[in-house]
Amino acid sequence: MHRLLFFSLALVCLLAGCSAPQASDPAPDASNDLDAYFEEEPADNEMGSAEFGLQDPMDTVYTYDGESLEIPFSITGASSGKTTEIGVLLFVDGVAQPYSAVYEDGTELEESYMQVFNLDYEQQENFDMVFQPVTGKAGETVPVMAVTILEPSFVAEGPDNPRYGFHHQESATTSRQISFAADALAQTLATADTDYKVVDLPQDILDTLAAWGATDSLDTTATLSLGVEDGNYIQADGKTATITVQLYGGPEADFNITLFINHQPVQLNGADYLSVRTVKNQMVEATFQIDTSALGTLNTVYAIAVTPEDGELEINNPVKTASVLLVNGEV
């Protein structure tokens, strides 16, 4: 079970098991400030908290034999006097997976990539994540993990105030495994886009790391970005938007990167995700033209990278960009 505490000034994850840390720009050591926080009475700057997790033992391997998979999941509100909104995404083999939430009484939430829960203090939701895998062939064993997003309904106000702050922070369960005894029934996943380039790390990133004394983090921490500086936004013309995805840092590894707009995955040059392999001390980069003709004016865009190298690497996994405002047309 994982407990998430979200603050406007600091984000702390208290985990009873393992989960991947948030990849972000280097920050100064705030341990003393956090100790002081917990010694004081609850403050107004708490945004909400929840406990969540996959309910089967860590060594559980789910077997896919052609029937829908059912993975027990639990999420509980843990913030006294507050309602916490949490969105839950599911990834199989590093790829976004639609699923339905089925309760013990037979209640079923419509299949979606993200299920959203509004949780009062100690309100618990227990259900099965039920899905047909979008990828997988007989003989394969692949990882599966759930990723939570804080307050997914939040959208930045507009070009004059495009910041998301700590809204949309993510955390994740430790992955389990799916063993395929049969091919997935419907291979609905479009072929991965692998059209990316490897470039030198921009000097401003190296300068920032050096200023924080965090150059060594390049060896252990992966960072994913949309190439948009904090406080800026992406401008579209009502028809298309140009979006760049950048990934660097950590040991060399395979990653599958999914781009989300309004919490739904979008296609990248006709593919459902971008498959890359990172290169030590360099950046992988890809630029896409995204169809925005069906979008409203104010939208949220972010990307999530998940490595399918299930537990083989000591690296933060998953990795999410900061959420960025996408302004589609004139405001």
C-alpha positions as CSV (number, residue, x, y, z in Angstrom):
1,M,0.0,0.0,0.0
2,H,1.2,3.4,-0.8
3,R,0.4,6.6,1.0
4,L,0.7,9.9,-0.9
5,L,0.9,13.3,0.8
6,F,0.7,16.3,-1.6
7,F,1.6,19.8,-0.6
8,S,1.8,23.1,-2.4
9,L,5.3,23.7,-1.2
10,A,6.6,20.1,-1.0
11,L,5.5,16.6,-2.1
12,V,6.2,13.6,0.1
13,C,5.5,10.0,-0.7
14,L,5.5,7.7,2.3
15,L,5.6,4.2,0.9
16,A,5.0,1.0,2.8
17,G,6.5,-0.8,-0.3
18,C,8.6,0.4,-3.2
19,S,7.5,2.9,-5.8
20,A,9.3,5.1,-8.3
21,P,10.2,8.7,-7.2
22,Q,9.1,11.7,-9.2
23,A,11.7,12.8,-11.7
24,S,12.0,16.5,-11.5
25,D,14.5,19.3,-11.6
26,P,17.1,19.0,-8.8
27,A,16.0,20.5,-5.5
28,P,17.8,21.5,-2.4
29,D,17.7,19.1,0.6
30,A,14.4,19.9,2.3
31,S,14.5,17.3,5.0
32,N,14.7,19.8,7.9
33,D,11.8,21.7,6.5
34,L,9.7,18.6,6.2
35,D,10.6,17.5,9.8
36,A,9.3,20.9,10.9
37,Y,6.2,20.5,8.9
38,F,5.2,17.2,10.6
39,E,5.9,18.7,14.0
40,E,3.3,21.4,13.4
41,E,-0.5,21.2,13.2
42,P,-1.9,20.4,9.7
43,A,-1.5,23.3,7.5
44,D,-3.7,24.9,4.8
45,N,-1.1,24.0,2.1
46,E,-2.0,20.3,2.1
47,M,-3.6,19.5,-1.2
48,G,-4.8,16.0,-0.4
49,S,-3.6,12.5,0.2
50,A,-4.5,8.9,-0.5
51,E,-3.3,5.4,0.1
52,F,-3.3,3.0,-2.9
53,G,-1.9,-0.2,-4.2
54,L,-2.2,-3.5,-6.0
55,Q,-3.7,-6.0,-3.5
56,D,-1.9,-9.2,-4.5
57,P,1.5,-10.2,-3.1
58,M,4.6,-8.8,-4.6
59,D,5.6,-12.1,-6.2
60,T,2.2,-12.5,-7.9
61,V,2.4,-13.3,-11.6
62,Y,-0.9,-12.9,-13.5
63,T,-1.4,-15.5,-16.3
64,Y,-3.2,-14.4,-19.4
65,D,-5.0,-17.3,-21.1
66,G,-7.4,-15.4,-23.4
67,E,-9.8,-14.4,-20.8
68,S,-9.9,-10.9,-19.3
69,L,-7.4,-10.2,-16.6
70,E,-8.6,-9.1,-13.2
71,I,-6.1,-7.3,-10.9
72,P,-7.4,-6.3,-7.4
73,F,-6.7,-2.7,-6.5
74,S,-7.5,-0.5,-3.5
75,I,-7.4,3.2,-3.0
76,T,-8.3,5.1,0.2
77,G,-8.7,8.8,1.1
78,A,-6.2,9.7,3.8
79,S,-6.6,13.5,4.2
80,S,-8.7,14.5,7.2
81,G,-11.3,17.1,6.4
82,K,-10.5,17.1,2.6
83,T,-11.7,15.3,-0.5
84,T,-8.8,14.1,-2.7
85,E,-9.2,13.6,-6.4
86,I,-7.0,10.8,-7.8
87,G,-6.8,9.5,-11.4
88,V,-5.5,6.0,-11.9
89,L,-3.8,5.0,-15.2
90,L,-2.6,1.4,-16.0
91,F,0.5,0.4,-18.0
92,V,1.2,-3.0,-19.5
93,D,4.7,-3.5,-20.9
94,G,5.2,0.2,-20.6
95,V,2.2,1.0,-22.7
96,A,-1.1,2.7,-21.6
97,Q,-3.9,0.2,-21.1
98,P,-7.6,0.9,-21.0
99,Y,-9.5,-0.9,-18.2
100,S,-12.8,-1.0,-16.3
101,A,-13.2,-0.9,-12.6
102,V,-15.5,-3.7,-11.4
103,Y,-16.7,-3.7,-7.8
104,E,-17.6,-6.8,-5.7
105,D,-21.4,-5.9,-6.0
106,G,-21.1,-6.0,-9.8
107,T,-21.0,-2.2,-10.3
108,E,-18.7,-1.5,-13.3
109,L,-17.2,1.7,-14.4
110,E,-17.0,2.2,-18.2
111,E,-13.7,1.2,-19.7
112,S,-11.3,4.1,-19.9
113,Y,-7.6,4.9,-19.8
114,M,-8.1,6.8,-16.6
115,Q,-10.5,6.1,-13.8
116,V,-11.1,9.0,-11.4
117,F,-12.0,8.8,-7.7
118,N,-13.0,11.5,-5.3
119,L,-12.1,10.2,-1.9
120,D,-13.2,11.6,1.5
121,Y,-11.1,10.8,4.6
122,E,-10.9,7.0,5.1
123,Q,-13.2,6.4,2.1
124,Q,-12.0,3.2,0.5
125,E,-12.6,1.9,-3.0
126,N,-11.8,-1.8,-3.6
127,F,-12.3,-3.1,-7.1
128,D,-10.8,-5.2,-9.9
129,M,-9.0,-3.7,-12.8
130,V,-10.5,-5.7,-15.6
131,F,-9.0,-5.6,-19.1
132,Q,-8.0,-7.4,-22.3
133,P,-4.3,-6.6,-22.9
134,V,-3.6,-4.4,-25.9
135,T,-0.3,-6.1,-26.4
136,G,1.4,-9.4,-25.6
137,K,2.1,-12.8,-27.2
138,A,2.3,-16.3,-25.9
139,G,5.5,-17.0,-24.1
140,E,6.2,-13.4,-23.1
141,T,6.3,-12.0,-19.6
142,V,5.8,-8.3,-19.2
143,P,5.4,-5.8,-16.4
144,V,2.1,-4.2,-15.3
145,M,1.8,-1.2,-13.0
146,A,-0.7,1.5,-11.9
147,V,0.2,5.2,-12.0
148,T,-1.8,7.8,-10.0
149,I,-2.3,11.4,-11.0
150,L,-3.2,14.1,-8.4
151,E,-6.2,16.2,-9.1
152,P,-6.6,15.4,-12.8
153,S,-9.5,17.8,-13.3
154,F,-7.3,20.8,-12.7
155,V,-6.5,22.8,-15.8
156,A,-4.3,25.9,-15.7
157,E,-6.2,29.2,-16.0
158,G,-4.8,30.4,-19.3
159,P,-1.8,32.1,-21.0
160,D,-1.7,34.7,-18.2
161,N,-1.3,31.9,-15.6
162,P,-0.3,28.6,-17.2
163,R,1.3,27.0,-14.2
164,Y,0.2,23.7,-12.7
165,G,2.4,23.7,-9.6
166,F,2.0,20.4,-7.8
167,H,-1.2,19.5,-9.6
168,H,-0.9,16.3,-11.6
169,Q,2.0,14.9,-9.6
170,E,2.3,11.2,-10.2
171,S,3.3,8.1,-8.2
172,A,3.1,4.4,-9.0
173,T,2.8,1.0,-7.6
174,T,5.7,-1.4,-7.9
175,S,5.2,-3.5,-11.0
176,R,3.9,-7.1,-11.1
177,Q,4.2,-9.4,-14.1
178,I,1.8,-10.8,-16.7
179,S,2.7,-14.2,-18.2
180,F,1.1,-14.8,-21.6
181,A,-0.1,-18.3,-22.2
182,A,-1.9,-17.0,-25.3
183,D,-1.7,-14.1,-27.6
184,A,-3.7,-11.1,-26.7
185,L,-7.1,-11.4,-28.5
186,A,-7.0,-8.0,-30.2
187,Q,-3.7,-6.5,-31.0
188,T,-5.2,-3.0,-31.0
189,L,-1.9,-1.2,-30.3
190,A,-0.5,0.7,-33.3
191,T,3.2,0.0,-34.0
192,A,5.6,2.1,-31.9
193,D,7.1,5.2,-33.4
194,T,10.9,4.9,-33.2
195,D,11.7,8.0,-35.2
196,Y,13.8,10.0,-32.7
197,K,17.3,11.5,-32.6
198,V,20.1,11.5,-30.1
199,V,21.5,15.0,-29.3
200,D,24.0,16.5,-26.9
201,L,22.6,17.7,-23.6
202,P,21.8,21.4,-23.9
203,Q,24.3,23.6,-22.0
204,D,21.5,25.2,-19.9
205,I,20.6,21.8,-18.5
206,L,24.3,21.1,-17.6
207,D,24.7,24.5,-16.1
208,T,21.6,24.1,-14.0
209,L,22.7,20.6,-12.7
210,A,26.1,22.1,-11.9
211,A,24.6,25.0,-10.0
212,W,22.6,22.6,-7.8
213,G,25.6,20.3,-7.4
214,A,23.5,17.5,-9.0
215,T,25.6,16.6,-12.0
216,D,25.9,13.0,-10.6
217,S,22.2,12.6,-10.9
218,L,22.6,12.1,-14.7
219,D,23.9,8.6,-13.8
220,T,20.8,7.6,-11.9
221,T,17.8,9.8,-12.6
222,A,15.9,9.9,-15.9
223,T,14.2,13.2,-16.7
224,L,11.3,13.6,-19.2
225,S,10.4,17.0,-20.6
226,L,8.2,18.6,-23.3
227,G,10.8,21.2,-23.9
228,V,8.7,23.9,-22.4
229,E,10.1,26.1,-19.6
230,D,8.2,26.4,-16.4
231,G,5.6,29.1,-16.7
232,N,5.2,28.8,-20.5
233,Y,2.6,27.0,-22.5
234,I,2.2,25.4,-26.0
235,Q,0.3,27.4,-28.5
236,A,-1.8,25.6,-31.2
237,D,-3.6,27.2,-34.1
238,G,-6.9,25.3,-33.6
239,K,-5.8,22.6,-36.1
240,T,-2.3,21.3,-35.0
241,A,0.2,21.7,-32.3
242,T,4.0,21.1,-32.4
243,I,5.1,19.1,-29.3
244,T,8.7,17.9,-28.6
245,V,9.5,15.1,-26.2
246,Q,12.9,14.9,-24.6
247,L,14.3,12.2,-22.3
248,Y,17.8,12.1,-20.7
249,G,19.6,10.8,-17.7
250,G,20.0,7.5,-15.9
251,P,21.6,4.3,-17.1
252,E,21.0,3.4,-20.8
253,A,17.5,1.8,-21.0
254,D,14.5,1.1,-23.2
255,F,11.5,3.4,-22.5
256,N,8.0,3.5,-24.0
257,I,6.7,7.1,-24.0
258,T,3.0,7.9,-24.2
259,L,1.8,11.4,-24.9
260,F,-1.5,12.4,-23.1
261,I,-3.8,15.3,-23.9
262,N,-6.6,15.7,-21.3
263,H,-5.5,12.4,-19.8
264,Q,-6.1,10.4,-23.0
265,P,-3.2,9.0,-25.1
266,V,-2.8,10.5,-28.5
267,Q,-1.2,9.1,-31.6
268,L,2.3,10.1,-32.6
269,N,2.8,9.9,-36.4
270,G,0.1,7.2,-36.5
271,A,1.6,5.2,-33.6
272,D,0.3,4.8,-30.0
273,Y,3.7,5.4,-28.3
274,L,7.3,6.3,-28.9
275,S,9.9,3.6,-28.3
276,V,13.4,4.8,-27.4
277,R,16.6,3.7,-25.9
278,T,18.4,6.3,-23.8
279,V,22.1,7.1,-24.4
280,K,24.3,7.9,-21.4
281,N,24.9,11.6,-21.0
282,Q,22.9,12.5,-24.1
283,M,19.3,13.3,-24.8
284,V,16.8,11.5,-27.0
285,E,14.4,13.9,-28.7
286,A,11.4,13.6,-31.0
287,T,9.0,16.3,-32.4
288,F,5.4,15.6,-33.4
289,Q,2.6,17.4,-35.1
290,I,-0.5,16.7,-33.1
291,D,-4.1,17.1,-34.4
292,T,-5.9,19.5,-32.2
293,S,-9.0,20.1,-34.3
294,A,-11.3,18.3,-31.9
295,L,-10.0,20.0,-28.8
296,G,-11.3,22.9,-26.8
297,T,-9.3,26.0,-26.1
298,L,-7.6,25.1,-22.8
299,N,-6.1,21.6,-22.5
300,T,-3.5,19.7,-20.5
301,V,-0.6,17.8,-22.1
302,Y,2.0,15.6,-20.5
303,A,4.0,12.5,-21.3
304,I,4.8,9.4,-19.3
305,A,7.8,7.1,-20.0
306,V,7.8,3.6,-18.6
307,T,10.6,1.1,-19.0
308,P,9.5,-2.4,-19.8
309,E,12.8,-3.7,-18.3
310,D,10.9,-4.8,-15.2
311,G,13.0,-4.2,-12.2
312,E,16.3,-4.8,-14.0
313,L,17.5,-1.3,-13.5
314,E,17.9,1.0,-10.5
315,I,16.1,3.9,-12.1
316,N,13.1,6.0,-11.4
317,N,10.1,4.4,-13.2
318,P,7.8,5.7,-14.4
319,V,8.9,9.2,-15.5
320,K,6.4,12.0,-16.1
321,T,6.8,15.4,-17.6
322,A,5.4,18.4,-15.8
323,S,1.9,19.0,-17.0
324,V,1.8,21.8,-19.6
325,L,-1.1,24.0,-20.8
326,L,-2.0,23.6,-24.5
327,V,-3.8,26.7,-25.8
328,N,-5.7,25.7,-28.9
329,G,-6.5,28.9,-30.9
330,E,-7.2,32.3,-29.5
331,V,-8.3,32.8,-25.9
